[in-house]
């Protein structure tokens, strides 16, 4: 019972923070999506500089172009809803491809994912 009350307090605090963030004049969903796409493209491009032997190099090659394309779609066409849905689907698809190509959920690529996020 004590834990459920503390979870309710934490959730209420998070809701208040989200409302406060959305009232901030500099907040925009478009800006957050542009930042997320730029970070995804930059991360995928930086993977090319690290030498490794597994198959994720090809997957990151595709990820770079998809994240860059989503960035351009949001920047020039302002298609925020479409791009955010595509980004969520692509990220889930990309994660599942990494899992299937690197040895399952216990592979080092997936084990380091929480540390990088």
CNS distance restraints for C-alpha pairs under 8 A (distance, minus, plus):
assign (resid   1 and name CA) (resid   5 and name CA) 6.50 0.50 0.50
assign (resid   2 and name CA) (resid   6 and name CA) 6.40 0.50 0.50
assign (resid   3 and name CA) (resid   7 and name CA) 6.09 0.50 0.50
assign (resid   4 and name CA) (resid   8 and name CA) 6.17 0.50 0.50
assign (resid   5 and name CA) (resid   9 and name CA) 6.30 0.50 0.50
assign (resid   6 and name CA) (resid  10 and name CA) 6.16 0.50 0.50
assign (resid   7 and name CA) (resid  11 and name CA) 6.03 0.50 0.50
assign (resid   8 and name CA) (resid  12 and name CA) 6.07 0.50 0.50
assign (resid   9 and name CA) (resid  13 and name CA) 6.18 0.50 0.50
assign (resid  10 and name CA) (resid  14 and name CA) 6.17 0.50 0.50
assign (resid  11 and name CA) (resid  15 and name CA) 6.10 0.50 0.50
assign (resid  12 and name CA) (resid  16 and name CA) 6.24 0.50 0.50
assign (resid  13 and name CA) (resid  17 and name CA) 6.25 0.50 0.50
assign (resid  14 and name CA) (resid  18 and name CA) 6.17 0.50 0.50
assign (resid  15 and name CA) (resid  19 and name CA) 6.23 0.50 0.50
assign (resid  16 and name CA) (resid  20 and name CA) 6.07 0.50 0.50
assign (resid  17 and name CA) (resid  21 and name CA) 6.02 0.50 0.50
assign (resid  18 and name CA) (resid  22 and name CA) 6.18 0.50 0.50
assign (resid  19 and name CA) (resid  23 and name CA) 6.32 0.50 0.50
assign (resid  20 and name CA) (resid  24 and name CA) 6.54 0.50 0.50
assign (resid  21 and name CA) (resid  27 and name CA) 6.79 0.50 0.50
assign (resid  22 and name CA) (resid  27 and name CA) 5.90 0.50 0.50
assign (resid  22 and name CA) (resid  28 and name CA) 7.63 0.50 0.50
assign (resid  23 and name CA) (resid  27 and name CA) 7.38 0.50 0.50
assign (resid  27 and name CA) (resid  31 and name CA) 7.35 0.50 0.50
assign (resid  27 and name CA) (resid  32 and name CA) 7.98 0.50 0.50
assign (resid  28 and name CA) (resid  32 and name CA) 6.47 0.50 0.50
assign (resid  29 and name CA) (resid  33 and name CA) 6.12 0.50 0.50
assign (resid  29 and name CA) (resid  80 and name CA) 7.47 0.50 0.50
assign (resid  30 and name CA) (resid  34 and name CA) 6.11 0.50 0.50
assign (resid  30 and name CA) (resid  74 and name CA) 7.17 0.50 0.50
assign (resid  30 and name CA) (resid  78 and name CA) 7.59 0.50 0.50
assign (resid  30 and name CA) (resid  80 and name CA) 5.99 0.50 0.50
assign (resid  31 and name CA) (resid  35 and name CA) 6.12 0.50 0.50
assign (resid  32 and name CA) (resid  36 and name CA) 6.12 0.50 0.50
assign (resid  33 and name CA) (resid  37 and name CA) 6.07 0.50 0.50
assign (resid  33 and name CA) (resid  71 and name CA) 7.90 0.50 0.50
assign (resid  33 and name CA) (resid  74 and name CA) 7.78 0.50 0.50
assign (resid  33 and name CA) (resid  80 and name CA) 7.43 0.50 0.50
assign (resid  33 and name CA) (resid  84 and name CA) 6.88 0.50 0.50
assign (resid  34 and name CA) (resid  38 and name CA) 6.04 0.50 0.50
assign (resid  34 and name CA) (resid  71 and name CA) 5.73 0.50 0.50
assign (resid  34 and name CA) (resid  74 and name CA) 6.82 0.50 0.50
assign (resid  34 and name CA) (resid  75 and name CA) 7.23 0.50 0.50
assign (resid  35 and name CA) (resid  39 and name CA) 6.09 0.50 0.50
assign (resid  36 and name CA) (resid  40 and name CA) 6.11 0.50 0.50
assign (resid  37 and name CA) (resid  41 and name CA) 6.10 0.50 0.50
assign (resid  37 and name CA) (resid  67 and name CA) 5.22 0.50 0.50
assign (resid  37 and name CA) (resid  68 and name CA) 6.74 0.50 0.50
assign (resid  37 and name CA) (resid  70 and name CA) 6.64 0.50 0.50
assign (resid  37 and name CA) (resid  71 and name CA) 5.42 0.50 0.50
assign (resid  38 and name CA) (resid  42 and name CA) 5.99 0.50 0.50
assign (resid  38 and name CA) (resid  67 and name CA) 7.10 0.50 0.50
assign (resid  38 and name CA) (resid  68 and name CA) 7.02 0.50 0.50
assign (resid  38 and name CA) (resid  71 and name CA) 6.61 0.50 0.50
assign (resid  39 and name CA) (resid  43 and name CA) 5.97 0.50 0.50
assign (resid  40 and name CA) (resid  44 and name CA) 6.14 0.50 0.50
assign (resid  40 and name CA) (resid  63 and name CA) 7.77 0.50 0.50
assign (resid  40 and name CA) (resid  64 and name CA) 7.20 0.50 0.50
assign (resid  40 and name CA) (resid  67 and name CA) 6.06 0.50 0.50
assign (resid  41 and name CA) (resid  45 and name CA) 6.09 0.50 0.50
assign (resid  41 and name CA) (resid  63 and name CA) 7.00 0.50 0.50
assign (resid  41 and name CA) (resid  64 and name CA) 4.63 0.50 0.50
assign (resid  41 and name CA) (resid  65 and name CA) 7.31 0.50 0.50
assign (resid  41 and name CA) (resid  66 and name CA) 7.95 0.50 0.50
assign (resid  41 and name CA) (resid  67 and name CA) 5.13 0.50 0.50
assign (resid  41 and name CA) (resid  68 and name CA) 5.74 0.50 0.50
assign (resid  42 and name CA) (resid  46 and name CA) 6.11 0.50 0.50
assign (resid  42 and name CA) (resid  64 and name CA) 7.45 0.50 0.50
assign (resid  43 and name CA) (resid  47 and name CA) 6.42 0.50 0.50
assign (resid  44 and name CA) (resid  48 and name CA) 7.32 0.50 0.50
assign (resid  44 and name CA) (resid  60 and name CA) 5.07 0.50 0.50
assign (resid  44 and name CA) (resid  61 and name CA) 6.86 0.50 0.50
assign (resid  44 and name CA) (resid  63 and name CA) 6.31 0.50 0.50
assign (resid  44 and name CA) (resid  64 and name CA) 5.17 0.50 0.50
assign (resid  45 and name CA) (resid  49 and name CA) 7.69 0.50 0.50
assign (resid  45 and name CA) (resid  60 and name CA) 7.40 0.50 0.50
assign (resid  45 and name CA) (resid  61 and name CA) 7.45 0.50 0.50
assign (resid  45 and name CA) (resid  64 and name CA) 6.11 0.50 0.50
assign (resid  46 and name CA) (resid  50 and name CA) 7.19 0.50 0.50
assign (resid  47 and name CA) (resid  57 and name CA) 7.14 0.50 0.50
assign (resid  47 and name CA) (resid  60 and name CA) 7.11 0.50 0.50
assign (resid  48 and name CA) (resid  57 and name CA) 6.83 0.50 0.50
assign (resid  54 and name CA) (resid 102 and name CA) 7.07 0.50 0.50
assign (resid  55 and name CA) (resid  59 and name CA) 7.08 0.50 0.50
assign (resid  55 and name CA) (resid 101 and name CA) 6.67 0.50 0.50
assign (resid  55 and name CA) (resid 102 and name CA) 7.32 0.50 0.50
assign (resid  56 and name CA) (resid  60 and name CA) 5.97 0.50 0.50
assign (resid  56 and name CA) (resid  98 and name CA) 6.55 0.50 0.50
assign (resid  56 and name CA) (resid 101 and name CA) 7.51 0.50 0.50
assign (resid  56 and name CA) (resid 102 and name CA) 7.73 0.50 0.50
assign (resid  57 and name CA) (resid  61 and name CA) 6.20 0.50 0.50
assign (resid  58 and name CA) (resid  62 and name CA) 6.51 0.50 0.50
assign (resid  59 and name CA) (resid  63 and name CA) 6.15 0.50 0.50
assign (resid  59 and name CA) (resid  94 and name CA) 7.54 0.50 0.50
assign (resid  59 and name CA) (resid  97 and name CA) 7.92 0.50 0.50
assign (resid  59 and name CA) (resid  98 and name CA) 7.71 0.50 0.50
assign (resid  60 and name CA) (resid  64 and name CA) 5.99 0.50 0.50
assign (resid  61 and name CA) (resid  65 and name CA) 6.81 0.50 0.50
assign (resid  62 and name CA) (resid  66 and name CA) 6.25 0.50 0.50
assign (resid  63 and name CA) (resid  67 and name CA) 5.93 0.50 0.50
assign (resid  63 and name CA) (resid  94 and name CA) 7.69 0.50 0.50
assign (resid  64 and name CA) (resid  68 and name CA) 5.98 0.50 0.50
assign (resid  65 and name CA) (resid  69 and name CA) 5.89 0.50 0.50
assign (resid  66 and name CA) (resid  70 and name CA) 6.13 0.50 0.50
assign (resid  67 and name CA) (resid  71 and name CA) 6.13 0.50 0.50
assign (resid  67 and name CA) (resid  87 and name CA) 7.73 0.50 0.50
assign (resid  68 and name CA) (resid  72 and name CA) 6.29 0.50 0.50
assign (resid  69 and name CA) (resid  73 and name CA) 6.15 0.50 0.50
assign (resid  70 and name CA) (resid  74 and name CA) 6.16 0.50 0.50
assign (resid  70 and name CA) (resid  83 and name CA) 6.06 0.50 0.50
assign (resid  70 and name CA) (resid  87 and name CA) 7.54 0.50 0.50
assign (resid  71 and name CA) (resid  75 and name CA) 5.98 0.50 0.50
assign (resid  72 and name CA) (resid  76 and name CA) 5.84 0.50 0.50
assign (resid  72 and name CA) (resid  77 and name CA) 7.72 0.50 0.50
assign (resid  73 and name CA) (resid  77 and name CA) 5.24 0.50 0.50
assign (resid  73 and name CA) (resid  78 and name CA) 6.61 0.50 0.50
assign (resid  73 and name CA) (resid  79 and name CA) 6.42 0.50 0.50
assign (resid  73 and name CA) (resid  83 and name CA) 7.32 0.50 0.50
assign (resid  74 and name CA) (resid  78 and name CA) 4.48 0.50 0.50
assign (resid  74 and name CA) (resid  79 and name CA) 5.21 0.50 0.50
assign (resid  74 and name CA) (resid  80 and name CA) 5.82 0.50 0.50
assign (resid  74 and name CA) (resid  83 and name CA) 6.73 0.50 0.50
assign (resid  79 and name CA) (resid  83 and name CA) 6.02 0.50 0.50
assign (resid  80 and name CA) (resid  84 and name CA) 5.93 0.50 0.50
assign (resid  81 and name CA) (resid  85 and name CA) 6.33 0.50 0.50
assign (resid  82 and name CA) (resid  86 and name CA) 6.24 0.50 0.50
assign (resid  83 and name CA) (resid  87 and name CA) 5.93 0.50 0.50
assign (resid  84 and name CA) (resid  88 and name CA) 6.26 0.50 0.50
assign (resid  85 and name CA) (resid  89 and name CA) 6.26 0.50 0.50
assign (resid  86 and name CA) (resid  90 and name CA) 5.91 0.50 0.50
assign (resid  87 and name CA) (resid  91 and name CA) 5.92 0.50 0.50
assign (resid  88 and name CA) (resid  92 and name CA) 6.28 0.50 0.50
assign (resid  89 and name CA) (resid  93 and name CA) 6.11 0.50 0.50
assign (resid  90 and name CA) (resid  94 and name CA) 5.84 0.50 0.50
assign (resid  91 and name CA) (resid  95 and name CA) 6.06 0.50 0.50
assign (resid  92 and name CA) (resid  96 and name CA) 6.22 0.50 0.50
assign (resid  93 and name CA) (resid  97 and name CA) 6.21 0.50 0.50
assign (resid  94 and name CA) (resid  98 and name CA) 6.24 0.50 0.50
assign (resid  95 and name CA) (resid  99 and name CA) 6.22 0.50 0.50
assign (resid  96 and name CA) (resid 100 and name CA) 6.14 0.50 0.50
assign (resid  97 and name CA) (resid 101 and name CA) 5.97 0.50 0.50
assign (resid  98 and name CA) (resid 102 and name CA) 5.88 0.50 0.50
assign (resid  98 and name CA) (resid 109 and name CA) 7.67 0.50 0.50
assign (resid  98 and name CA) (resid 110 and name CA) 7.79 0.50 0.50
assign (resid  99 and name CA) (resid 103 and name CA) 6.36 0.50 0.50
assign (resid  99 and name CA) (resid 104 and name CA) 4.77 0.50 0.50
assign (resid  99 and name CA) (resid 105 and name CA) 5.74 0.50 0.50
assign (resid  99 and name CA) (resid 107 and name CA) 7.53 0.50 0.50
assign (resid  99 and name CA) (resid 110 and name CA) 6.93 0.50 0.50
assign (resid 100 and name CA) (resid 104 and name CA) 5.66 0.50 0.50
assign (resid 102 and name CA) (resid 107 and name CA) 6.10 0.50 0.50
assign (resid 102 and name CA) (resid 109 and name CA) 7.19 0.50 0.50
assign (resid 103 and name CA) (resid 107 and name CA) 5.38 0.50 0.50
assign (resid 105 and name CA) (resid 110 and name CA) 5.97 0.50 0.50
assign (resid 105 and name CA) (resid 111 and name CA) 7.42 0.50 0.50
assign (resid 106 and name CA) (resid 110 and name CA) 6.63 0.50 0.50
assign (resid 106 and name CA) (resid 111 and name CA) 6.31 0.50 0.50
assign (resid 107 and name CA) (resid 111 and name CA) 6.16 0.50 0.50
assign (resid 108 and name CA) (resid 112 and name CA) 6.10 0.50 0.50
assign (resid 109 and name CA) (resid 113 and name CA) 6.56 0.50 0.50
assign (resid 110 and name CA) (resid 114 and name CA) 7.92 0.50 0.50
assign (resid 112 and name CA) (resid 116 and name CA) 6.40 0.50 0.50
assign (resid 113 and name CA) (resid 117 and name CA) 6.16 0.50 0.50
